[in-house]
Amino acid sequence: MSNVTGTRVHRSHLPLVAAATGGTPSRRPVWFMRQAGRSLPEYRAIRANHGMLESCFDAELVCEITMQPVRRHDVDAAILFSDIVVPLKAAGIDLDIVAGTGPVIAEPVRSADAVSRIPRLEPASVGAISRAIELLLAELGDTALIGFAGAPFTLASYLIEGGPSRNYERTKAMMHGDPETWAELMARLADITIVFLQVQLEAGVDAIQLFDSWAGMLSAADYQRFVAPHSARVLAEVAGYGVPRIHFGVGTGELLAPMAHVGADVIGVDWRVPLDEAVRRVGPGKAVQGNLDPTMLFAGPEVVDSEVRRVVADGDRALAAGAIGHIFNLGHGVLPGTDPDVLTRVVELIHSL
């Protein structure tokens, strides 16, 4: 591990790492969630012949897809092309990613017996991820590489509901109605998430992002009681690698304060809360990431220009309010119909400011 750690120390000059750790970045770093994906014609060309999960377990394809937005947009970070259910699939859970739907679980997990059968993740099962990271680090040069995992709650919600859900009624029913089974499920999923992140960290990623995509469906009290301890364990287990840990969820404005206490260095903020207000909720001493509304990219060049400048100004106010850094991003992922040229111009504008 020592040579990997040395690599990380050497790469602390990267704008994203500097912004995340209270340094002085050479320029305001920018990357976009879902920057590698359906908005890019070169991605659609690859996916025409390769399924989603197939692509996620092929080191060369992971490398190529991860690199596509870096080449096109000059973003300051690549994020490993993956999906939050990849470690579940690698552990042996029967699931598929269905076009137009998302992850679908063959046998939903709704009992203590089903929870007891959830397997552990063996690092060798995600060896393709390690190989992809090696390939990426050879290509990326002075662009940061962000590792990626879904948080235990979001993984649990997919397993219990059997796929995407509008109301998460089965998830919340287990959480409140059978808290012991819930706790065991979350512990097992935290174990899987920890192993998945450790594999990426051992391979040399510069930062990690823990996505709790659906945590915004919870009250602050439910989040703190049923979710926060497990996310905190994940982030604590990877703290020793010394890389920035980013935490993000959608619709989590009311959860920013408790999310800030689970151990991340950077808090992702969606578009609903201004960055300076987010800092007041999070407290000083952390960096913030965000938070342009992804739909604004469809509103024409004048609107895009003014909205980008507004978010940069919000970021400056966040710094004045006690944030140690600002990483420009969207408030959620790039939408599939986004014009890639608009994203390229956004990056150019941010770097010019």
N, C-alpha and C positions, 0 to 999 in steps of 0.2 A: 504493500500500500504506500510505502514511503515515496516511491518515484511518482505515483499518481498525485500524492499531496504536493510534491514539489512542482508538478505541472500546474496545479491549481494556484499555488502562490505566485508562480510566474504569470498566470493569466489574470491576476487581480487588477491589472491595468485596463482590462476590457471595460468599455463604457457601462454595460449592463451590470457587471460585477461591482464596479466602483459606485454606481448609483445605489445599488442594493445594500452596500456596506458602509455608507457614509463617506465615501471617497469623493474625489472631484473628477467626474467623467470628462473626457475630451470633447464629448458632444452629448446632447440629451439622447439617451438610448431609446429606441423604438423597435418593437416587434408586435405581431398581431396573433392573437389566438386564432386557431384554424387558418393560419396563413398558408399552410401546405394543404391543398384540398381543392374542392370543386370549383373554386373561382378561377383556377388556372387551367388553360387548355392543355398544357403539357402533363398535368396530373390526370385529366380526363382521358388523355390518350393512353396512359399507363393502365388506368382502371378499366378501360374497355376490354382488356384481356386478362385482368387479374382481380380476384375477389378481395374484399376489404381485409379479412383475416389473413388470407394468403399473403397479401402485401405486407402486413404487419410482422410476419414471421420470416420474411426474406431479407437478409441483411443488405443485399445490393439494392433492392427496391426501397427499403427504408432509407438508405443513404441518399438515393436519387431523389425521392419525394421530399425528404427533409431539406435537401439543398436547393430545390427549385425556387422557393420564394427568396432565398438568400441571393441567388444569382440575379433574379429579376428585380427585386426591390431594394437591395442594399440595406436590409434590416440589420440591427445590431445583435440579433440573436436568432439562432435556429432552435426550433423545438422539435424534439424527437418525434417523428411520425409514428403514431401508435393509436390505441383506443383504450379507454378505461377498462374494458373487459378483457384485454390481452392477458393479464396475469391470471384471471379466472380460467380462461381457456387453456393456458399453459399448465395450470394446476390439475386440469382434467375435468372441469365442469362442462357439461354438454350445452353449448350455446352457439348461436350464429348471429351475424349482423345482417339484418334483412333490409334491403334497399327500400327507402321510403318509410321505414318503421324505426330501425335502430336495433340494439341488442335484444335478442329473444332467447329466453332461458327454456330449455326443453322440459325440465322438471323443477318448477319453482320451489324455493326453500321456505316451508311454512310450519315446520314442527321441530321440536328438539332433536328428534331422530334424524331429520334431514340435515340439521346443523351439524350433528356429530359426524356425518359422512363427508363434510367438506374437506378436501385434501389439503395438505400443505403444498406450497410452491417450492420446488427444487430449483436452485439457480441454473442447473444445466438445461432446464426446460425453456429458459429464455436466453440460451446461448446466442441465438441470432441477434438479440438486442445488443449484447456485448460486442459482437463482430461489427454490427452497424455503427456503433459509437466509435470503434477504432477507425473504420473507414471515414467517418465524418470528421474526426479530429485531424486526419491527414489532409482533408480538403478545406476545412473551415478557416484556417489561418487565424486572423484576429477577429473572428466572429464567435461570440459565446454560444455554447450548446446547453440547452435546458432539457433536463430529464423530466419525466412526466409520470404521474399516477393518479388514479381516482381515489378519493378518500373513502374510508370504510362505510360511512352512511350512504353515499351515492351508490357504491357497489351493493350494499345491503338492499337498497330500494329496488334495484334491478332484479336481484335474486328473488326477493319476496313477491314483487308484483308480476314477475315473469317477463318484464319488458318495460318500456316507457309508460308512465302513468300521469294522469291529470291530477288526481287527488291523494294518492299514496295512502289509501284507506287501509290496505292490508299491512303496510309498513308501520303505520301509526298504531294499528290495532295490536300488533305484536309488541311494539315498543312499550305500550301502556298495559296491555292485557297479560303479557308474559315477559316481564322484564328480565327474568333469568335467562330465558332462551335468547332474547335480544342481546344481552351482554355477551353471551358465548359466541353468537354470530359475529358481533362486532370485533371481538377479540381475535377470532380466526381470520377475519378479513384484514384486520390490522397486521397480523403476522404476514399474510400474503403481500400486502402493500409494502411493508418494510423490506422484505426480501427483494421485491421488484425494484424498489428504489436503490437498495444496496448494490444490486447488480449494475445499475446504471452509474452509480457513484464510483464503484470500483473500476469501471471502464473509463472514467475520466470526465463526466459531464461537469460543466462549470456552475450549474445551479439546478435546482429541482422545483417543479411546481406541483402542488397537491390541489387537484380540482375537487371541490365538494359541490358538484354542479347543482344538486337539488336541495342543498341545505336551506335555501330560502323558503322552502315549504314549511319550515318549523318555526314555532315560537322561540323566543330567546330562552325561556325556561326549559323547554324540551331540548333545545340544542345543548345547553349547559349540562343538563342531567344525563342525556342519553348519547350524545355525540362527541362533545368536546374532549372527554377523557381519552377516547380512542384516537382521535386525530392528534392529540397532544403526545400520545405514546409513539405514534408514527414519526412525528417531527423530532421528538427527543432521541429516538433510536438512530437518526441520521445526522444529528447535530455534530457528532465528532468528526465528520468529514470536512467541516470548515467551509462549506459552500453555502451561498444564500439559499434560503428556503422561502418560496413564494406560496401564498395560500389564496385561493379564489373560489367564490361561489356566486351564482346568479341570484339576484333579488335578495341579497343578504345585507341590505342597508341597516336593518334592525338588529343584525347579528354582528356588526363590525366590532363592537367592543368585546364580546366573548370570543370571537374568532381571533382577535389580536392577542388573546391570552393563551392560545394553544401552542405558541412557540415559533411562529413564522417570523422571518426577518422583513418580508415584504407582504403587504396586504393588497390584493387585487380588489378594485372597486368598480362595480358596474356603473352604467350611465345615470342611474337614478339619484345618486348622491354626489354633490360637488366634492372635489378632492380635498379642499380645505375643510369642509364640514366632516369628511371622513376622518381626517387627522384629529379633529376634536373628539370624535367618538373612539378612535383607536388609541389616542394618546401619543405623546412624542416618542422619538427614539426608533421608529420603524420607517422604512420606505413605503411609498404607495405606488401602485401600478394602475394605469387606466387613462381615461375612461370615456373615449369618444363613442357615442351611440352608433352602432354599425349601420343603422339605416340612413344616417346622414351622408354616407358615401354615395347614395343614390340621388342626392338633392341638387346636384350641379356644382360647378367649380367655385362659385362665389360662396355658397353655403359651406362647402367643405373647407375652404380657406378660412372663413371666419370661425367655424367650429373648432378647427385644429388650433388656431391662435387662442381661442377661449380656453381650451383644455390645457395648453401650455401655460397660459396665465394662471389658471387654477392650480397647476402644478407648482408654479412659483409661490402662490399664496400658501400652498400646503407646506412648502419648505419653510416659509416664514412662520408657519404655525407649529413647527416642530418636527416635521418629517425629515429624515436624513437623506432622502433621495426621491426622485420621480422617474419612473420608467413609463414612457408613453405607450399606450395600448388602446384597444377598443374596450368597451364595457362588456363585451361578450365576443363570440367568434365572428370571423369574416362570413358574411352570408353568401350562399352559393352563386347568386346572380351578380355579385360585385364585379365591376370592371377592374381588372388588375392594374391598368394604367393609372387609375385613381389612387390606388394604394401606393404605387411607385411615386406619384407626385406628393402624396402625404408625407412619405419618408423624406423626400427632398426638401419639403417645406420645413419639417421639424428640424432637420439638420442645419438648415439655413438660419433658423432662429437661435 
